[in-house]
Amino acid sequence: MKKKTILAVLVCSVLLTACGNKQPGEEAKVDEGSAVAIVEDVNEANDTETEAPDETVSVTEEPEDDLYYKFNPHAYPQKLRDAYGDDEMEAFLNLVDALRAGEDSFKCANRDVYEWCFSGGPLDDLFPVARFTISGDFLDGYSDGVGHFTYDIPKEEFLQKQADFEKMVEDILKENVDKTYTDFEKCIALYEYMVDNYTYDWQEYEDNDLEKMFDIPRGTYGTYRTFNDKTGICDDLSAVYSYLLLQCGVESMKYEGHVGEGHAWSYVTLDGVGYFVDPTWGLNENGNPDLTFFMMTEADRELDFGDQMDPIMYYYDHENLNVDFSAKDDRYSELHGGEFESLDRDNKILYYSVEGEEKEFHYDA
């Protein structure tokens, strides 16, 4: 996907969810393509002595470090820290730093925190390369404030995988967003990126049950695999979408509804206000993103799942059960039922269509 603009030329651990009963891509339409947005500073050259036969224009591009996002190894949702606590997040960030340095131990507050770091969810969602390439030891891995782990592949191979992954993430962000985008624009741009580039993995869906999942080879599912293969189930797709948003500074985390088979989507926060975004049900193969599942409220989601919605727990109960995961603001409700067409960032207009009729949505930021 390219940056789409006009006028101004994204089994946690053990295959957790089965993604409900809607088939992504049910209503397919042909995408008309997209355009690349280029940010430039154009300054006319001044000539006070003679008049040049042709007007001279100099073009100065923003330095890439100032315009594009660099990989952030410490990207995580604040709500995750709120839900679990400082000890868990500080230990996890210590683990991340140790992994990127090729070390095999990290500072850790206690054994429970150590086990949380290796429980599946934190690594899969926040440091995907390590999910199936390192192992903790729940019996002897923790002692005296230090957690130990082992590499399941040669350390040099692990470090190369991580370096390649970081470049992949930077390239995705560079192609789809930059630092001039508002948080809302990042959300829709990466939502479009998911629809344009990812597919639903029906084989993984079929294998997602207790009788089969232990026979599935490690590393053939999860967030890292979905980044590489561009396919997955709801758990994987929502993790990828949330991860990319976190990397460009938008608060986002995976969220789950426990009804029937269960389903995972993303919870995003814009200016302190929460919304649900479902990149799985938004898939509209061979067509434009389905905006029905973009910036949803609790009422919208309850039409699918009733009121049994709980934030993802990474196999541990939250220490703080009072973290706010509400989604009540309906300012984007008029988009639901439409398909995304393009974005005019200069005039803050999102163009979408409903049954072939083009419509405009004017957004503030």
Residue pairs with C-beta under 8 A, 6 or more apart in sequence:
1 34
1 175
1 176
1 192
1 193
1 196
1 197
2 34
2 35
2 36
2 175
2 176
3 34
3 35
3 36
3 37
3 175
3 176
3 177
3 189
4 34
4 35
4 37
4 189
4 192
4 342
4 343
5 35
5 37
5 342
5 343
5 344
5 345
6 35
6 342
6 343
6 344
6 351
7 344
7 346
7 347
8 37
8 344
8 345
8 346
9 35
9 36
9 37
9 38
10 190
10 191
10 193
10 194
10 240
10 241
10 242
10 243
10 244
10 245
10 252
10 266
10 279
11 17
11 204
11 208
11 213
11 221
11 222
11 233
11 235
11 236
12 120
12 121
12 124
12 125
12 222
12 235
12 239
12 254
12 264
12 312
12 314
13 119
13 120
13 121
13 124
13 131
13 222
13 314
13 315
14 120
14 213
15 204
15 207
15 208
15 213
15 216
15 221
15 233
15 235
16 235
16 256
16 262
16 264
16 312
17 208
17 233
17 234
17 235
17 256
17 261
17 262
17 263
17 264
18 205
18 208
18 209
18 233
18 234
18 261
18 262
18 263
19 200
19 205
19 233
19 234
19 235
19 261
19 262
19 263
19 264
19 280
20 234
20 257
20 259
20 260
20 261
20 262
20 263
20 281
20 304
20 305
21 260
21 261
22 281
22 304
23 200
24 199
24 200
24 280
24 281
24 282
24 283
24 284
24 285
25 199
25 200
25 283
25 284
25 285
25 286
27 284
27 287
27 290
28 284
28 285
28 286
28 287
29 284
29 286
29 287
29 288
29 339
30 286
30 287
31 196
31 286
31 287
31 288
32 341
34 192
34 342
37 345
39 61
39 62
39 67
39 178
39 180
40 59
40 60
40 61
41 59
41 60
41 61
41 62
42 57
42 58
42 59
42 60
43 57
43 58
43 60
44 55
44 56
44 57
44 58
45 56
45 57
45 58
47 56
61 67
64 174
66 179
67 178
67 179
67 180
68 170
68 173
68 174
68 178
68 179
69 170
69 173
69 174
69 177
69 178
69 179
69 247
69 248
69 249
70 170
71 166
71 167
71 169
71 170
71 247
72 246
72 247
73 96
73 97
73 100
73 127
73 166
74 93
74 96
75 126
75 243
75 246
75 247
76 89
76 92
76 93
76 126
76 246
77 242
77 246
77 251
77 252
77 253
78 251
79 251
79 253
79 267
79 269
79 311
79 323
79 324
79 325
80 89
80 253
81 88
81 89
82 320
82 323
83 311
83 318
83 319
83 320
83 323
84 116
84 316
84 318
84 319
84 320
85 319
85 320
87 109
87 110
87 113
88 113
88 116
88 117
90 109
91 106
91 107
91 108
91 109
91 113
91 114
91 116
91 117
91 147
92 116
92 117
92 122
92 126
94 106
94 107
94 108
95 106
95 108
95 117
95 127
95 147
95 149
96 126
96 127
97 106
98 104
98 105
98 106
99 127
99 130
99 134
99 158
99 162
100 159
100 162
102 155
102 158
102 159
104 148
104 149
104 150
104 151
105 146
105 147
105 148
105 149
106 146
106 147
106 149
107 145
107 146
107 147
108 114
108 117
108 142
108 145
108 146
108 147
109 145
110 142
111 142
114 136
114 141
114 142
114 147
115 136
115 138
115 142
116 122
116 314
116 316
117 123
117 136
117 147
118 135
118 136
118 138
118 141
118 149
119 314
119 315
119 316
120 131
120 314
120 315
121 312
121 313
121 314
121 315
122 314
123 130
123 131
123 134
124 131
124 222
124 223
124 224
124 239
125 223
125 239
125 242
125 243
125 253
125 254
126 243
128 165
128 222
128 223
128 224
128 227
128 239
128 243
129 158
129 161
129 162
129 165
129 224
130 158
130 162
131 219
131 222
131 223
131 224
132 152
132 218
132 219
132 222
132 224
133 151
133 152
133 153
133 158
133 161
133 219
134 149
134 150
134 151
134 152
134 158
135 149
135 150
135 152
136 147
136 148
136 149
137 148
137 149
137 150
140 148
141 147
141 148
141 149
142 148
151 158
153 161
165 224
165 227
168 227
168 228
169 227
169 243
169 244
169 247
172 193
172 244
173 244
173 247
173 248
175 193
176 189
176 190
176 192
176 193
177 185
177 186
177 189
177 190
177 248
181 189
181 248
181 345
182 365
183 249
183 250
183 270
183 271
183 365
184 270
184 363
184 365
185 343
185 345
186 245
186 248
186 249
186 250
187 245
187 250
187 268
187 270
187 277
187 294
187 295
188 289
188 294
188 340
188 343
188 350
189 343
190 241
190 244
190 245
190 248
191 241
191 277
191 279
191 282
191 289
191 294
191 340
192 288
192 289
192 340
193 244
194 237
194 240
194 241
194 279
194 282
194 283
194 289
195 279
195 282
195 283
195 284
195 287
195 288
195 289
195 290
197 230
198 226
198 230
198 231
198 232
198 237
198 240
198 279
198 283
199 230
199 231
199 283
199 285
200 231
200 232
200 233
200 237
200 280
200 283
201 231
201 232
201 233
201 236
204 221
204 231
204 232
204 233
204 236
205 233
206 212
207 213
207 216
208 233
219 225
221 232
221 233
221 236
222 232
222 236
222 239
223 236
223 239
223 240
223 243
225 232
225 236
226 232
226 236
226 237
226 239
226 240
227 240
232 240
233 280
234 263
234 264
234 265
234 278
234 280
235 254
235 264
237 279
237 280
237 283
238 254
238 255
238 264
238 265
238 266
238 278
238 279
238 280
239 254
239 264
240 279
241 252
241 266
241 277
241 279
242 252
242 253
242 254
242 266
242 268
245 251
245 252
245 266
245 268
246 252
250 268
250 269
250 270
251 268
251 269
252 266
252 267
252 268
252 269
252 277
253 266
253 267
253 311
253 312
254 264
254 265
254 266
254 267
254 312
255 264
255 265
255 266
255 267
255 276
255 309
255 311
255 312
255 325
256 262
256 263
256 264
256 265
256 309
256 310
256 311
256 312
257 263
257 264
257 265
257 301
257 304
257 305
257 308
257 309
257 310
258 308
258 309
258 310
259 305
259 306
259 308
263 280
263 304
263 305
264 280
264 312
265 276
265 277
265 278
265 279
265 280
265 281
265 293
265 301
266 276
266 277
266 278
266 279
267 274
267 275
267 276
267 277
267 311
267 325
267 327
268 274
268 275
268 276
268 277
268 295
269 275
271 365
273 329
274 324
274 325
274 326
274 327
274 329
275 295
275 296
275 297
275 327
275 329
275 332
276 293
276 295
276 296
276 297
276 298
276 300
276 301
276 327
277 293
277 294
277 295
277 296
278 293
278 294
278 296
279 293
281 290
281 292
281 293
282 289
282 290
282 291
282 292
282 293
282 294
283 290
284 290
284 339
287 339
288 339
288 340
288 341
288 353
289 339
289 340
290 339
291 335
291 336
291 337
291 338
291 339
291 340
291 352
292 336
292 337
292 338
294 332
294 335
294 336
294 340
295 331
295 332
295 335
296 327
296 336
297 327
297 328
297 329
297 330
297 333
298 309
298 326
298 327
298 328
299 328
299 330
300 333
300 336
301 309
301 327
302 309
311 318
311 323
311 325
332 361
334 361
335 350
335 352
335 361
337 354
338 352
338 353
338 354
338 359
339 352
339 353
339 354
340 350
340 352
341 351
341 352
341 353
341 358
342 350
342 351
343 349
343 350
343 351
344 350
344 351
348 362
348 363
348 364
348 365
349 360
349 361
349 362
349 363
350 360
350 361
350 362
350 363
351 358
351 359
351 360
351 361
352 358
352 359
352 361
353 359
